[in-house]
Amino acid sequence: MESLTVATGLLALIAIFASFVISASAGLGGSLLLVPALVLVLGPKEGVALAALLLGANNLVKVIAYRATLPWKKALPIVLLISLGAWLGATLLVRASDQMVGIAVVTAFGLTLVLERLRWRPGRRVAGPVMAFGSGAVSGFSGTSGPLKGAAIRNLDLDRFHFVGAASLASLAGDLTKVSVFTEAAILGRSSYAAALVAVPLMLAGTLLGRTFNQRTGERGFAILFWSVMAGYTFRLVSAII
């Protein structure tokens, strides 16, 4: 990992903390800020890899924080498919086409929004597993899976507490899979793990703040937060395509 200036290091820490707060509030969205910030500072490969390590550690904290509302049975298929997809995506990291990935993700996001509005349950049951695998694959080679992962878990029809629990479980599994691949490929080294250790206090504080927000907002407020995060992901992807 290259040495950082004080300014870039401070900006990176702010992005890391903000990503942890958003992730603990909505269940996802951490990579929306974290991945671009780390890619800008460290470069594409190491930025994506370090983001996976930081988000994985943070998801462990979230799983502990939301341990009372972890929907193990409902989330298990999603978790397994995301892990499988993450392994595939991380393995193909250097061969990814950002434009093709962006088009696929935006299309899937739009389809999910339509299915939710139409309340077509058969379509949502089929779409969920497909998007779960796709989210893991996309995350593996782009660092972010927000729209697909959020859409897949949204199809489980969970309340906001169990939604964040399911998202935390799925994200933890996917991130740990990516971390194992990146570590074996020597993209992640001692300095990366040292950075994750330094960020632990930010994980704890960000998760506490995000969980407090989640507890105080209603289901309607959470839905607005969720779709705002999804819109943020989509805007970022559309910008990359254009």
C-alpha positions in Angstrom: 0.0 0.0 0.0 1.4 3.4 -1.0 2.0 6.0 1.7 -0.8 8.5 1.9 -0.7 12.3 2.5 -2.5 13.6 5.6 -5.3 15.1 3.5 -6.0 11.9 1.5 -5.7 9.8 4.6 -8.3 12.0 6.4 -10.7 11.9 3.5 -10.3 8.2 3.3 -11.2 7.9 7.0 -14.2 10.1 6.6 -15.4 8.0 3.7 -14.8 4.8 5.7 -16.8 6.0 8.7 -19.7 7.4 6.5 -19.9 4.0 4.7 -20.2 2.2 8.0 -23.0 4.4 9.1 -24.9 4.0 5.9 -24.4 0.3 5.8 -25.7 -0.2 9.4 -28.7 2.0 8.7 -29.9 0.5 5.4 -28.2 -2.9 5.5 -26.1 -2.0 2.4 -24.7 1.1 0.7 -21.3 1.1 2.3 -19.5 0.4 -0.9 -21.2 3.4 -2.6 -18.7 5.7 -0.8 -15.9 3.4 0.2 -15.0 1.8 -3.1 -14.6 5.0 -5.1 -12.7 6.6 -2.3 -10.2 3.7 -1.9 -9.9 3.2 -5.7 -9.0 6.9 -6.0 -6.4 6.7 -3.3 -5.0 3.2 -3.9 -5.9 2.3 -7.5 -8.5 -0.1 -8.8 -7.3 -3.5 -7.6 -6.0 -2.7 -4.2 -8.9 -0.3 -3.6 -11.5 -2.9 -4.4 -9.6 -5.5 -2.3 -9.2 -3.3 0.7 -12.9 -2.2 0.5 -13.8 -5.9 0.6 -11.7 -6.4 3.7 -13.0 -3.3 5.5 -16.6 -4.1 4.6 -16.2 -7.7 5.6 -14.9 -6.8 9.0 -17.7 -4.2 9.4 -20.3 -6.7 8.4 -19.1 -9.0 11.2 -19.8 -6.1 13.6 -23.2 -5.6 12.1 -24.1 -9.3 12.4 -23.3 -9.1 16.1 -25.3 -5.9 16.4 -28.3 -7.4 14.6 -27.9 -10.9 16.0 -31.5 -10.9 17.4 -32.9 -10.3 13.9 -30.9 -12.6 11.6 -33.3 -14.5 9.3 -31.0 -17.5 8.9 -33.5 -19.8 7.1 -34.8 -17.2 4.6 -31.3 -15.7 3.9 -29.4 -18.9 3.5 -30.0 -19.4 -0.2 -29.1 -15.8 -0.9 -26.0 -16.1 1.2 -24.8 -19.2 -0.6 -25.5 -17.8 -4.1 -23.8 -14.5 -3.3 -20.7 -16.3 -2.0 -20.5 -18.4 -5.1 -20.9 -15.4 -7.3 -18.3 -13.4 -5.3 -15.8 -16.2 -5.8 -16.4 -16.1 -9.6 -16.3 -12.3 -9.8 -13.2 -11.9 -7.7 -11.4 -14.5 -9.8 -12.3 -12.6 -13.0 -11.4 -9.2 -11.5 -8.9 -8.1 -14.1 -11.2 -9.1 -17.0 -14.3 -7.1 -16.1 -16.0 -4.7 -18.5 -17.3 -1.8 -16.4 -19.8 -0.7 -19.1 -21.3 -4.2 -19.5 -21.6 -4.7 -15.8 -23.2 -1.3 -15.4 -25.8 -2.0 -18.1 -26.7 -5.4 -16.5 -27.0 -4.0 -13.0 -29.1 -1.0 -14.0 -31.4 -3.3 -16.0 -31.9 -5.7 -13.1 -32.5 -2.8 -10.7 -35.2 -1.4 -12.9 -36.8 -4.9 -13.3 -36.8 -5.3 -9.5 -38.5 -2.0 -8.9 -41.2 -2.9 -11.4 -41.8 -6.3 -9.8 -42.1 -4.7 -6.4 -44.6 -2.1 -7.6 -46.6 -4.8 -9.4 -46.3 -7.1 -6.3 -45.8 -10.1 -8.7 -44.6 -12.6 -6.2 -43.7 -15.5 -8.6 -41.5 -13.2 -10.6 -39.8 -11.9 -7.4 -39.2 -15.4 -6.1 -37.4 -16.3 -9.4 -35.6 -13.0 -9.7 -34.2 -13.1 -6.1 -31.8 -16.1 -6.4 -30.7 -14.9 -9.9 -29.9 -11.5 -8.6 -28.1 -12.9 -5.6 -25.7 -14.8 -7.7 -25.3 -11.8 -10.0 -24.7 -9.4 -7.1 -21.8 -11.6 -5.8 -20.2 -11.8 -9.2 -20.6 -8.0 -9.8 -19.2 -7.3 -6.4 -16.2 -9.6 -7.0 -14.9 -7.6 -10.0 -16.3 -4.1 -9.4 -16.3 -3.9 -5.6 -20.0 -3.0 -5.3 -23.1 -5.1 -5.6 -25.6 -2.8 -4.0 -28.5 -2.8 -6.5 -28.6 -6.5 -7.1 -28.0 -7.6 -3.6 -30.5 -5.1 -2.2 -33.0 -6.1 -4.8 -32.5 -9.8 -4.1 -32.9 -9.4 -0.3 -35.9 -7.0 -0.8 -37.7 -9.9 -2.5 -37.7 -11.8 0.8 -40.3 -9.4 2.2 -38.6 -8.7 5.5 -39.1 -5.9 8.0 -36.3 -3.3 8.3 -34.6 -5.1 11.2 -34.5 -8.5 9.6 -33.6 -6.9 6.2 -30.5 -5.4 7.7 -29.7 -8.7 9.4 -30.1 -10.6 6.1 -28.0 -8.0 4.2 -25.3 -8.2 6.9 -25.1 -12.0 6.6 -25.0 -12.0 2.9 -22.5 -9.2 2.7 -20.2 -10.9 5.3 -20.2 -14.1 3.3 -19.5 -12.4 0.0 -16.8 -10.1 1.4 -15.0 -13.0 3.2 -15.0 -15.0 -0.1 -13.5 -12.0 -1.9 -10.9 -11.4 0.8 -9.7 -15.0 0.6 -9.3 -14.8 -3.2 -7.5 -11.4 -3.0 -5.3 -12.6 -0.2 -4.2 -15.7 -2.1 -3.5 -13.4 -5.1 -1.3 -11.2 -2.9 -3.4 -8.1 -3.6 -4.0 -7.9 0.2 -1.0 -7.9 2.4 0.0 -7.0 6.0 -0.5 -3.2 5.5 -4.1 -3.9 4.3 -4.9 -5.9 7.4 -3.2 -3.3 9.6 -5.5 -0.7 8.0 -8.6 -2.8 8.8 -7.4 -3.1 12.4 -7.0 0.7 12.7 -10.6 1.1 11.4 -12.2 -1.1 14.1 -13.2 1.9 16.3 -14.9 3.4 13.2 -16.8 0.2 12.6 -18.1 0.1 16.1 -19.1 3.8 16.2 -20.6 3.7 12.7 -22.6 0.5 13.4 -24.0 1.9 16.7 -25.0 5.2 15.0 -26.5 3.4 12.0 -28.5 0.9 14.1 -29.8 3.8 16.2 -31.1 5.4 13.1 -32.6 2.2 11.9 -34.5 1.7 15.2 -35.9 5.2 15.2 -37.2 5.3 11.6 -40.4 3.6 10.5 -40.9 1.1 7.7 -41.8 3.9 5.3 -38.8 5.9 6.3 -36.6 2.8 5.8 -38.1 2.2 2.4 -37.2 5.8 1.4 -33.7 5.2 2.7 -33.3 1.9 0.9 -34.5 3.3 -2.5 -32.3 6.4 -2.0 -29.3 4.2 -1.6 -30.3 2.1 -4.6 -30.8 5.3 -6.6 -27.3 6.4 -5.6 -25.8 3.1 -6.9 -27.7 3.4 -10.1 -26.6 7.0 -10.7 -23.0 6.0 -10.2 -23.4 3.1 -12.6 -25.1 5.2 -15.3 -22.4 7.8 -14.9 -19.8 5.2 -15.5 -21.6 3.9 -18.6 -22.0 7.4 -20.1 
